[in-house]
Amino acid sequence: MGPMGPIGLISHFSHSQLSTLNSPMTIFLVGFMGCGKSTVARGLAELSDFRYVDLDQEVCHLAGAESVAEIFATKGEEEFRRLEREAIERLSGEGDVVVATGGGAPCYGDNMDRLMELGVTVYLRMSARALTERLQRVRVVRPKIVGLTPEELAAYVTGLLAERERYYGRARVVVDCDGIPSRVVISRLKYLTKKRN
């Protein structure tokens, strides 16, 4: 796929491309629900003195809503996606930022193209089995999966991940996260935030 970066990390950058990344920069974390985007984005931002942004929270702010579920219920998915794109565009030129995107954000319209134009995309890759095990523990607070049986959850994750992989897999950096603590993932991504001239 590309040259290897730190252990466990596959980069689609050549070493020369990495050396030309300029500051300020925006790093977009993409991946399936439950893969750890928010945790890793927050930790990487703190470690690197970048600003942390949760894209779903930005959308809620634009909509004047308390949650993504509220936007879907009152305004519909089409309006949510419109606001999501607006939030993405507003991040342009915001300085050093690490963004946790929603699981569906890269898969709608040409959003993945735009994310790749605006910054460095990083896919936190987990297997369907690992995601299912993680989501099983938190499904009561995830509107899309609340009430699913373990079998239904496994089928949901496996099917949707298969559909989305073609979008996620385009990211410039891919990190395999199965069984890897978030702190280790953060450490492996630290090289992206080093100041470059």
C-alpha positions as CSV (number, residue, x, y, z in Angstrom):
1,M,0.0,0.0,0.0
2,G,2.8,2.4,0.7
3,P,5.9,2.9,2.8
4,M,5.8,2.0,6.4
5,G,5.9,4.7,9.0
6,P,6.1,3.9,12.7
7,I,5.4,0.2,13.6
8,G,1.7,-0.7,12.9
9,L,1.2,2.3,10.7
10,I,0.9,2.3,6.9
11,S,1.5,5.6,5.2
12,H,0.5,6.5,1.6
13,F,3.0,9.4,1.8
14,S,6.5,9.0,0.4
15,H,9.2,10.2,2.8
16,S,9.7,13.3,0.6
17,Q,6.0,14.1,0.8
18,L,6.0,13.8,4.6
19,S,8.9,16.3,4.7
20,T,6.9,18.9,2.8
21,L,3.8,18.9,5.0
22,N,3.5,22.5,6.3
23,S,2.0,24.0,9.4
24,P,-0.7,24.9,10.1
25,M,-2.2,21.6,9.3
26,T,-5.5,19.7,9.8
27,I,-5.6,16.0,10.6
28,F,-8.8,14.2,9.9
29,L,-9.4,10.9,11.7
30,V,-11.8,8.6,9.9
31,G,-13.2,5.2,10.6
32,F,-16.2,3.2,11.8
33,M,-18.2,4.1,14.9
34,G,-16.4,2.9,18.0
35,C,-12.9,2.7,16.5
36,G,-11.6,5.4,18.9
37,K,-11.6,8.5,16.7
38,S,-12.6,10.9,19.5
39,T,-10.2,9.5,22.1
40,V,-7.3,9.4,19.7
41,A,-8.0,12.9,18.3
42,R,-8.3,14.4,21.7
43,G,-5.1,12.8,22.9
44,L,-3.1,13.6,19.8
45,A,-4.2,17.2,20.0
46,E,-3.2,17.5,23.6
47,L,0.2,15.9,22.9
48,S,0.9,18.1,19.9
49,D,-0.6,21.4,21.1
50,F,-3.2,21.2,18.3
51,R,-6.8,22.1,18.7
52,Y,-9.3,19.2,19.1
53,V,-12.5,19.3,17.1
54,D,-15.4,16.8,17.1
55,L,-17.1,17.2,13.8
56,D,-20.5,15.9,15.1
57,Q,-20.4,18.6,17.8
58,E,-19.6,21.2,15.2
59,V,-22.7,20.1,13.3
60,C,-24.8,20.2,16.4
61,H,-23.6,23.8,17.0
62,L,-24.5,24.9,13.5
63,A,-28.0,23.2,13.9
64,G,-28.6,24.6,17.3
65,A,-29.3,21.0,18.4
66,E,-28.3,18.9,21.4
67,S,-27.3,15.8,19.5
68,V,-26.9,14.2,16.1
69,A,-30.0,12.1,16.9
70,E,-32.0,15.2,17.4
71,I,-30.9,16.6,14.0
72,F,-31.9,13.4,12.3
73,A,-35.2,13.3,14.0
74,T,-36.2,16.9,13.4
75,K,-34.4,17.9,10.2
76,G,-33.6,14.6,8.5
77,E,-30.3,13.1,7.2
78,E,-30.1,15.3,4.1
79,E,-30.0,18.5,6.3
80,F,-27.5,16.8,8.6
81,R,-25.2,16.0,5.7
82,R,-25.5,19.6,4.4
83,L,-24.5,20.9,7.8
84,E,-21.7,18.4,8.1
85,R,-20.2,19.6,4.8
86,E,-20.5,23.2,6.0
87,A,-18.6,22.3,9.2
88,I,-15.9,20.6,7.1
89,E,-15.5,23.7,5.0
90,R,-15.3,25.9,8.0
91,L,-12.2,24.0,9.2
92,S,-10.2,25.3,6.3
93,G,-7.5,27.6,7.5
94,E,-8.3,27.0,11.2
95,G,-4.7,26.4,12.2
96,D,-3.3,23.2,13.7
97,V,-6.3,21.0,14.3
98,V,-7.1,17.3,14.9
99,V,-10.6,16.4,13.8
100,A,-12.6,13.4,14.9
101,T,-15.1,12.9,12.0
102,G,-18.4,11.0,12.2
103,G,-18.3,7.4,10.9
104,G,-20.4,8.3,7.9
105,A,-18.8,11.7,7.0
106,P,-16.2,10.4,4.5
107,C,-18.8,8.2,2.8
108,Y,-21.2,10.9,1.7
109,G,-20.9,12.7,-1.6
110,D,-17.4,13.8,-2.3
111,N,-16.6,14.4,1.4
112,M,-13.5,12.1,1.3
113,D,-12.1,14.0,-1.6
114,R,-12.6,17.3,0.3
115,L,-11.0,16.0,3.5
116,M,-8.0,14.9,1.5
117,E,-7.7,18.3,-0.1
118,L,-8.0,20.1,3.3
119,G,-5.6,18.0,5.4
120,V,-4.1,14.7,6.2
121,T,-6.6,11.8,6.5
122,V,-5.9,9.0,8.9
123,Y,-8.0,5.8,9.0
124,L,-8.2,4.0,12.3
125,R,-8.8,0.5,11.0
126,M,-10.4,-2.2,13.1
127,S,-11.9,-5.5,12.1
128,A,-15.6,-6.1,12.2
129,R,-15.1,-8.5,15.0
130,A,-13.1,-6.1,17.2
131,L,-15.6,-3.3,16.5
132,T,-18.6,-5.5,17.4
133,E,-17.0,-6.5,20.7
134,R,-16.3,-2.8,21.5
135,L,-19.7,-1.6,20.5
136,Q,-21.4,-4.4,22.4
137,R,-20.3,-2.7,25.6
138,V,-21.6,0.8,24.7
139,R,-24.6,0.1,22.4
140,V,-27.1,1.6,25.0
141,V,-25.6,5.1,24.3
142,R,-25.4,4.7,20.5
143,P,-28.7,5.5,18.9
144,K,-28.1,3.5,15.7
145,I,-27.4,0.3,17.5
146,V,-29.4,0.5,20.7
147,G,-31.6,-2.5,21.1
148,L,-29.8,-4.7,18.7
149,T,-29.1,-8.3,19.8
150,P,-25.4,-9.4,19.6
151,E,-26.2,-11.3,16.4
152,E,-27.9,-8.3,14.8
153,L,-25.0,-6.0,15.9
154,A,-22.4,-8.3,14.4
155,A,-24.4,-8.4,11.1
156,Y,-24.9,-4.6,11.1
157,V,-21.2,-3.9,11.7
158,T,-19.9,-6.4,9.2
159,G,-22.2,-5.2,6.4
160,L,-21.8,-1.5,6.9
161,L,-18.0,-1.7,7.4
162,A,-17.8,-3.6,4.1
163,E,-19.6,-0.8,2.4
164,R,-17.5,2.0,3.9
165,E,-14.1,0.4,3.6
166,R,-13.7,1.8,0.1
167,Y,-13.9,5.3,1.4
168,Y,-11.9,4.8,4.6
169,G,-9.2,2.9,2.8
170,R,-8.4,6.0,0.7
171,A,-6.9,7.8,3.7
172,R,-3.3,8.9,3.4
173,V,-2.4,7.1,6.6
174,V,-3.8,3.8,7.9
175,V,-3.4,2.6,11.4
176,D,-4.3,-1.0,12.4
177,C,-5.9,-0.6,15.8
178,D,-7.1,-4.1,16.8
179,G,-5.9,-4.8,20.3
180,I,-3.8,-1.6,20.4
181,P,-4.4,0.8,23.3
182,S,-5.3,4.4,22.2
183,R,-2.2,5.8,23.9
184,V,-0.1,3.6,21.5
185,V,-2.0,4.8,18.5
186,I,-1.6,8.4,19.6
187,S,2.2,7.8,20.0
188,R,2.4,6.3,16.5
189,L,0.7,9.3,14.9
190,K,2.8,11.9,16.7
191,Y,5.2,12.1,13.8
192,L,2.5,13.7,11.6
193,T,2.3,16.8,13.9
194,K,6.0,17.6,14.0
195,K,6.6,21.2,12.7
196,R,8.0,21.3,9.2
197,N,9.6,24.1,7.4
